[in-house]
Amino acid sequence: MHYENIKEGRFESRPNRFIAYVTVDGKREKVHVKNTGRCRELLTENATVYLNKSDSPQRATAYDLVAVRKGNRIINMDSQSPNKAVEEWLKEGGLFPDMVLIRPETTYGSSRFDFYVETPKDKIFIEVKGVTLEEEDVAMFPDAPSERAVKHVNELVKAVKEGYKACILLIVQMEAVKFFTPNRRTHPEFAQALLNAKREGVEVLAFDCHVSPDSMSVHKPVPVKLSLLEAVSESLLSWYDASKRILPWRQDPTPYHVWVSEIMLQQTRVEAVKPYYDRFMKAMPDISHLASAGEDELLKLWEGLGYYNRVRNMQKAARLLVEEYGSVMPSAYEELRRLPGIGSYTAGAISSIACGKREPAVDGNVLRVLTRLKGDGRDISLQRVRTGIENEVRFAMPKDRPGDFNQALMELGATVCLPNGRPCCEECPCKEFCIAHFEQRETDYPYKTPKKPRTIEEKTVLIIRDENRAALRQRPKKGLLAGLYEFPCLEGHLSEKQVVDYLKEEEGLSVLKIETLEKSRHIFTHREWHMIGYAVRVDELAEKKKESDLLFVLRREAKDKYPIPSAYRAYLQNFLS
């Protein structure tokens, strides 16, 4: 496609979509703009523009503005040029070398598509979209909301369902861009329609163009990244390679190591997990050791991490792995999901990080990153929403680095895209594509249905000691903190006198001294303990009532032998001293 009579000018202003004022040969000219889009990033003051002089004396404007220089690029912005260039290209054998028919402007349903093409095998509708928007070498469309574009995309889907082939041809009116992606910030509906269309069988292709002041021709294919995650994957992985934390489980990411670390990291900070992980690996270096460990030993290793059913389920899974898999963890996602305590997230982490499988690992950090990136206000507490997000990640993750991709998303959420109003957006490799950042609404995401208020329970904790021993008791085998050891704990907030009376009447213990300890609070998922405590010195712990469930232990043994939950952390030092 070629223009005649090209003149160079300097852009001044654009009072409306159709008209601009340009300085040409030292004279201010009113010119016609051959692109009704916003083009704000192109038509800037003093930008070099290229004008096609009209031969018609009847025109109100003598020139058409057809191209603009942006940096080192010349960008064609004539909205008619993509169709002209594509028609020339198709007739020369581009895209369909065996084409037998080409018909411009063909009606289908309630839309008129740019081209209808036939080959010996296929009947094909083609819709051409000219792309002039570029940011950081990334081409995007549209630069303004376009309901017409969405309509065209949806009509192409209908054509595919009726047996036609269909193609959306994105003609990037410039050269040397990295890739094309839909402009979600401006028109998320178009981005979603384009993604849905591809999934329904519509081909989505992009080509850049050789552009000069007086010509434009289709050049070469451009990668198309329809999902937001595809668009950010390269920059995200580059950031991860440069910024990832050195963590012990990343040094040798075997399935067992990944499994243990991910279970520990549930509801627990990374820095808190590190010493636990090292200690656990020394004691339980493989699946066989985990399967054969005694419960008290296992719980003691887990002491302070909380959510003790996690390690119990790990042992159940380990025993199953010994019996049915020869102590080897499977790599398949579905097989991992069948193991006790392994949900979709953990299965995805193991299969992707340790086994290189394209499976998503979507935790709270990832949900926060993705909902902010997309400006997604759906309720993440709904399973269908989480499943949909998992499918999006699976669709977008690179084939060669699925584990790193998952870890990069987790890492971004843990170190940059922070919760509670503290995201470090300027450090984010994805900020150019982030809708929440663009709208300055980072703290609006993610949305989750507010939890019901926790139940408040009042407790009185007793540190009962004689000269050498102290009292513990084991909690029931089922329920909260099942099977762990605790200090005698009574319901309600009792006075000193009530405690003394209780110990005498119910436990047969004579109190020599009682001292008030600090108050403490511990939060569980659905309840909250408000605790007061007493240090109680008694004469002798050897004798106790037959019905008493108290266990009298040597304090020097308690630290290493009995697993005491972190709920009692505030009273542990007094117990051990």
Secondary structure, DSSP 8 states (H G I E B T S, - for coil): -B-SSEEEEEEEE-SSSSEEEEEETTEEEEEEES--S--TTTS-TT-EEEEEE---TT-S-SEEEEEEEETTEEEE--TTHHHHHHHHHHHTTSS-TT--EEEEEEEETTEEEEEEEE-SS-EEEEEEEEE-EEETTEEEE-SS--HHHHHHHHHHHHHHHTT-EEEEEEEESSS--SEEEE-TTT-HHHHHHHHHHHHTT-EEEEEEEEEETTEEEEEEE--B--SHHHHHHHHHHHHHHHH----HHHHS--HHHHHHHHHHHTTS-HHHHHHHHHHHHHH--SHHHHHH--HHHHHHHHTTT--THHHHHHHHHHHHHHHHHTT----SHHHHHTSTT--HHHHHHIIIIIT--------HHHHHHHHHHHT--SBTTSHHHHHHHHHHHHHHS-SS-HHHHHHHHHHHHHHTS-STT---GGG-TTGGG-HHHHTT-GGG-SB-------EEEEEEEEEEE-SSEEEEEE--SSSTTTT-EE--EEES---HHHHHHHIIIII---EEEEEEEEEEEEE-SSEEEEEEEEEEEES-SS---TT---EEEEHHHHHHHS---GGGHHHHHHHH-
